[in-house]
Amino acid sequence: MRIPRFLILFFVVGVFSCTDEPTTTPQHGFEVVVRLPADVDKLNPLTYSSAYALQVFELTHQPMMNFNPETLELDPVLIKGRPVSEEILDGPWAGGVAYTFELLDEAVWDNGRPITGYDVDFSLKALFNPHVQAQRLRPYLEMVRQVRVDPANPKRFTILTDRKYILGEAAVSNVTVLPEYVYDPDSLMRAYVLTDLTDPAQMSRWEADTVLMRFAEAFNSVTYARDPRHIVGSGPYRLVEWVSSERLVLEKKTDWWGDALSDRYPMLVARPQRIVFKVIPDASAATLAVRTQGFDVSAQMDVQDFLTLREDPQVAAHYNFFTPPTNIYYFIYLNMQQPKLSDRRVRRALAHLVDVDAIINEAFNGLGIRINGPIHPDKAYYDRSLPFIAYDPERARALLAQAGWTDTNGNGIVDKELGGQRIELELSFIINTGSKFAEELALMVQAQARRGGVAIEVLPQDVSALRQALVQRNFELAAGAFATDPTSYDDLKQLYHSTSDRPDGFNRFGLHNPRLDSLLDQIQVTLEKDKLFALYKELQRIIYEEQPQIFLFIPQERIVIHKRFEAQPTARKPGYYVPHFKLRETVPPVEE
């Protein structure tokens, strides 16, 4: 499942020394070297949690439809055309929608077997196995009840849902299809019917099911997350090497089935013969790599380094520089389950102690658009009536005092008795190592908060430690960002619903609000625009009042692409689409 993908895009991390030879003369034919700002966590399409993982496995695995990087519209990948949608008028799923698909005749697995509707059924059963770590994906498919495969033509099948959903077609079409023979060699899931696994009334029945647990134990394991022999899909590339924290190498499959159809199906175009993902977390190392042509393409370059490199004639002779808009927003996590942060007045006081305008201008060179919540300002239902929270240390101190936090010992830090012990309002702020922006952000927040009587301890951590802290909710403040695909509407259930406050969910704020839960459920099924927009407005106001995070800004992307390629940026994350890169017949001359 891929859409919509709210995935953590952590600030760049780690240290890397770059001594590579220039990439302008590759030794492997048409090769593209991509810089990743952080290592990939896992390459399982259902259990991954990193946007960098998605960037890799979308080349090895395929959904039925995916977003075209040029048009930003859903285009067929494994299917002949868009699904036929029909309202279900009777039967157990009356009021829902039936989506009928037909897979491409040529679509086959690596073993030569045809891809069929039974593979789609298996993929959904794996996703709905409650022991599979796919909680963040299930909210987008809660309406799915059954897959009916045409017995006369297994390439034709219908996905039945029990209700309408604002992202219905996108959700069911963007399911990643998995080969059963690889992911379930013992055919364990064949004993189960999707209708039963998706029935809320039967959830307790599956909690202690040993066969489902056996399947999930294997599926969740490192075998299907990191072993190239088990990371197998229908896509044009196969993983041939993975050196942790260093590189991942993909090679184009010989005689891949999609090549013969690429003139008719843009999302089957896959030109490079080899794609190398090079992990370079440190911003300074990434800058050096650009100067030595150590990679071909990167997004998320450090802002100041990007601007400096763009003005350097020697670098500009080899690279194009792009600053497209993004669907990403930066924020600061506030862990509401921590005793110091459980009072919304404390969380609002912290928001008043972050000078967002200064951060945009001083730490991001003005390349950002301020936001007041999780909805993109371009959306028609973005609530512009919610004012930006002003930097106001005096207001912050007043709110803290209302919550019982005052400076009783005169040391400049407010304190309060909690659990029978007087403690000072000292908070840890975890960030990724190696990112100049994350470091500057944290130092600015530290200085700004001090003026309001709050002490901030900055704790740089590598990406794996930071991810683990977020999963375990073992943090107070943390730097993060979320990104989505360009869908018409936002489904924020996996971020803010109380059911998503679990290790494999993304409600890492610990936000539990019954009215918000109800709104999130209603939004999924409300198709009338006026009613939907009213729900979105109320949702934004509740999040604004609860303050589960400090909203910062939407950044402009900073992308570099080597001039030996014909390639354009895209609003589809990560801002470029490597399979569509073309080699230029002649590389522009370098000026001396």
Secondary structure, 3 states (H helix, E strand, C coil): CCCCCCCECCCCCCCCCCCCCCCCCCCCCCEEEEEECCCCCCCCCCCCCEHHHHHHHCCCCEECEEECCCCCCEEECCECCCCEEEECCCCCCCCCEEEEEEECCCCECCCCCECCHHHHHHHHHHHHCCCCCCCCCHHHHCCEEEEEECCCCCCEEEEEECCCCCCHHHHHHCCEECCHHHHCCCCHHHHCCHHHHCCHHHHHHHCCCHHHHHHHHHHCCCHHHHCCCCCCCCCCEEEEEEECCCEEEEEECCCCHHHHHCCCCHHHCCCCCEEEEEECCCHHHHHHHHHCCCCCEECCCCHHHHHHHHCCHHHHCCEEEECCCCCEEEEEEECCCCHHHCCHHHHHHHHHCCCHHHHHHHHCCCCEEECCCCCCCCCCCCCCCCCCCCCCHHHHHHHHHHCCCECCCCCCCCEEEECCEEEECEEEEEEECCCHHHHHHHHHHHHHHHCCCCEEEEEEECHHHHHHHHHCCCCCEEEEEEECCCCCCCCCHHHHCHHHCCCCCCCCCCCCCHHHHHHHHHHHHCCCHHHHHHHHHHHHHHHHHHCCEEECEEECCCEEEECCEECCCCCCCCCCCHHHCEECCCCCCCCC
